[in-house]
């Protein structure tokens, strides 16, 4: 090249969507969060990330409930977003603490509520 030449480069961000849902007993009051941030399921259950991002998930069950499992292809504690993913966090009622009489809930937890 002997002369100045103008050129233009156009870049398009390549993103993938992670869609989260919750199911089971206690799921309405349980949370699912992500790192990097984006998912806070309670309120926002869909987030977009750069393709290839490894998204770490955290399940935080409501009091008296327990996290059971992740459901969905490629779903787990870490989700690789090489393609769009739909994952479900499953929750269930937690068993009473060891030595607790299920009929005397107040004696188990002191507030008369769930364990």
C-alpha positions as CSV (number, residue, x, y, z in Angstrom):
1,X,0.0,0.0,0.0
2,X,1.3,3.3,-1.0
3,X,-1.7,5.5,0.0
4,X,-3.6,6.0,3.2
5,X,-6.7,3.8,3.4
6,X,-9.7,4.2,5.7
7,X,-11.2,1.1,7.0
8,X,-14.0,0.4,9.5
9,X,-14.4,-2.6,11.8
10,X,-17.8,-3.5,13.2
11,X,-17.9,-5.7,16.3
12,X,-21.0,-7.4,17.6
13,X,-21.2,-8.6,21.2
14,X,-21.9,-12.3,21.3
15,X,-24.2,-13.1,24.2
16,X,-26.2,-16.0,25.6
17,X,-29.2,-15.9,27.9
18,X,-29.6,-17.8,31.1
19,X,-33.2,-18.2,32.2
20,X,-33.8,-19.4,35.8
21,X,-37.0,-20.7,37.4
22,X,-37.8,-22.1,40.8
23,X,-40.0,-25.0,41.7
24,X,-41.1,-27.0,44.8
25,X,-42.3,-26.2,48.3
26,X,-40.8,-23.0,49.5
27,X,-39.6,-21.8,46.1
28,X,-41.7,-18.6,46.2
29,X,-39.6,-17.3,49.1
30,X,-36.3,-18.8,48.1
31,X,-33.6,-17.0,46.0
32,X,-31.3,-17.9,43.2
33,X,-28.3,-15.6,42.5
34,X,-25.4,-15.6,40.1
35,X,-21.8,-14.6,39.8
36,X,-21.1,-12.6,37.7
37,X,-24.2,-10.7,38.8
38,X,-27.3,-10.7,36.7
39,X,-29.6,-13.3,38.1
40,X,-31.5,-12.4,41.3
41,X,-34.5,-14.8,41.1
42,X,-36.8,-13.5,43.3
43,X,-37.3,-10.7,40.9
44,X,-35.0,-11.1,37.8
45,X,-34.9,-14.7,36.4
46,X,-33.3,-14.0,33.1
47,X,-29.9,-12.5,32.4
48,X,-27.6,-12.2,29.4
49,X,-23.8,-12.9,29.5
50,X,-21.0,-13.0,27.1
51,X,-20.8,-16.4,25.2
52,X,-18.5,-18.8,27.1
53,X,-19.0,-17.2,30.5
54,X,-19.0,-19.7,33.4
55,X,-21.9,-18.5,35.7
56,X,-21.8,-19.7,39.3
57,X,-25.2,-20.1,40.8
58,X,-26.2,-19.9,44.5
59,X,-29.4,-21.3,45.9
60,X,-30.7,-19.7,49.1
61,X,-33.7,-21.6,50.5
62,X,-36.3,-19.9,52.5
63,X,-36.3,-20.7,56.3
64,X,-37.6,-24.2,56.8
65,X,-36.8,-25.3,53.3
66,X,-33.9,-27.0,51.6
67,X,-32.3,-26.8,48.1
68,X,-32.7,-30.2,46.3
69,X,-31.1,-30.0,42.9
70,X,-30.6,-28.1,39.6
71,X,-32.6,-29.3,36.6
72,X,-32.0,-28.6,33.0
73,X,-29.3,-29.5,30.4
74,X,-25.9,-28.1,31.4
75,X,-27.3,-26.8,34.7
76,X,-25.6,-27.1,38.0
77,X,-23.6,-24.9,40.5
78,X,-21.7,-23.6,37.5
79,X,-23.3,-23.1,34.1
80,X,-21.2,-22.7,31.0
81,X,-23.0,-20.4,28.6
82,X,-21.8,-21.8,25.3
83,X,-25.5,-21.7,24.3
84,X,-28.7,-20.3,25.9
85,X,-29.7,-22.3,29.0
86,X,-32.9,-22.7,31.0
87,X,-32.3,-24.0,34.5
88,X,-34.6,-24.8,37.4
89,X,-33.7,-24.7,41.1
90,X,-35.8,-27.3,43.1
91,X,-36.6,-26.7,46.7
92,X,-38.5,-28.9,49.3
93,X,-39.5,-28.7,53.0
94,X,-36.5,-29.3,55.2
95,X,-36.6,-32.1,57.8
96,X,-36.7,-31.1,61.5
97,X,-33.4,-30.8,63.3
98,X,-32.1,-34.0,65.0
99,X,-33.8,-34.7,68.3
100,X,-36.7,-32.3,67.5
101,X,-40.3,-33.5,68.1
102,X,-42.2,-32.5,64.9
103,X,-45.3,-32.0,67.0
104,X,-43.6,-29.4,69.2
105,X,-42.3,-26.9,66.7
106,X,-42.0,-24.1,69.2
107,X,-39.6,-26.2,71.3
108,X,-37.5,-26.9,68.2
109,X,-37.1,-23.4,66.8
110,X,-38.5,-21.2,69.6
111,X,-40.8,-19.2,67.5
112,X,-43.6,-21.7,66.7
113,X,-42.8,-21.5,63.0
114,X,-41.0,-23.8,60.7
115,X,-37.8,-25.5,61.7
